[in-house]
Amino acid sequence: MIEPHGKLSQTRQCQLLDLARSIYYYQPQPISNADLVLLRMMDEQYLKTPQYGSRSYATWFQRQGIMLGRKKASSLMKTLGIVSIAPKPRTSISSKQHKVYPYLLRELVINKPNQVWAADITYVPMEKGFGYLVAIIDWHSRKVLSWRLSNTLDTDFCTQALEAAIQDYGCPQIMNTDQGVQFTSEAFTSILKDHHIQISMDGKGCYYDNIFVERLWRTVKYELLYTREFNNLKEIKQNLSTWFEWYNQERFHQSLDRLTPDEIYYSDPRIDRVA
């Protein structure tokens, strides 16, 4: 997909294809078919039991007839990029080098588009591998403003999604994320600061602090990603592009009085419709 070119650098080719630069340089590590099955099983179970930690997942796998220890369960959780939402002592920080910001949404009335945006990352299964999907949504309308795929949990694809959302939709008052190193990184937070966007971060492992993105992941996985086997990220990108367009324009929500995200988002007269 990306080839040597006399006039276009590899970085520019990645930008034109909406791909993280790390995808070009990344050398995939071999992963067994057995581990791919375990990752898929854990990813599906996480949507049902986000409170499970490594000990609970080890027990859950054993109840499925799969002898798997806590260390292996912990490794799978790390690959998926998930943490338990169950309360526990504060034993670790996402990145000691990065500042963690307070959660600003508690008791905040969110009643208009571009008041609060939220971002998160989720695991994407493929037939012979996996990738990661980041999405940025408008909290009030549930509209997906921007998204990107990557085969690594780097920061690059997150900053690309953020820059694209700002370019297309302007700036929110507040951006809410979890405490993952991608979102606490200087590369990500500096974009927010440069645009005078307030930074809000969930409590450690607080699944419900970013509940609307978590609901989006459940929807896209059960309605698309789990319905078939995808061969590669290019194929997933093509299908997600169609699905997100349908989600924004046609999928109505009970919580939105049976309106679609686009209908809610563009009902604000201050917002111009993006072509």
Secondary structure as UniProt FT lines:
FT   HELIX           10..16
FT   TURN            17..18
FT   HELIX           21..25
FT   HELIX           33..48
FT   TURN            50..51
FT   HELIX           54..63
FT   TURN            64..65
FT   HELIX           70..80
FT   TURN            96..97
FT   TURN            106..107
FT   TURN            113..114
FT   STRAND          116..126
FT   TURN            127..128
FT   STRAND          129..138
FT   TURN            139..141
FT   STRAND          144..150
FT   HELIX           156..169
FT   STRAND          174..177
FT   HELIX           181..184
FT   HELIX           186..194
FT   TURN            195..196
FT   STRAND          198..201
FT   TURN            204..205
FT   HELIX           207..210
FT   HELIX           211..220
FT   HELIX           221..225
FT   HELIX           233..249
FT   HELIX           254..256
FT   TURN            257..258
FT   HELIX           261..265
FT   TURN            266..267
FT   TURN            269..270
//
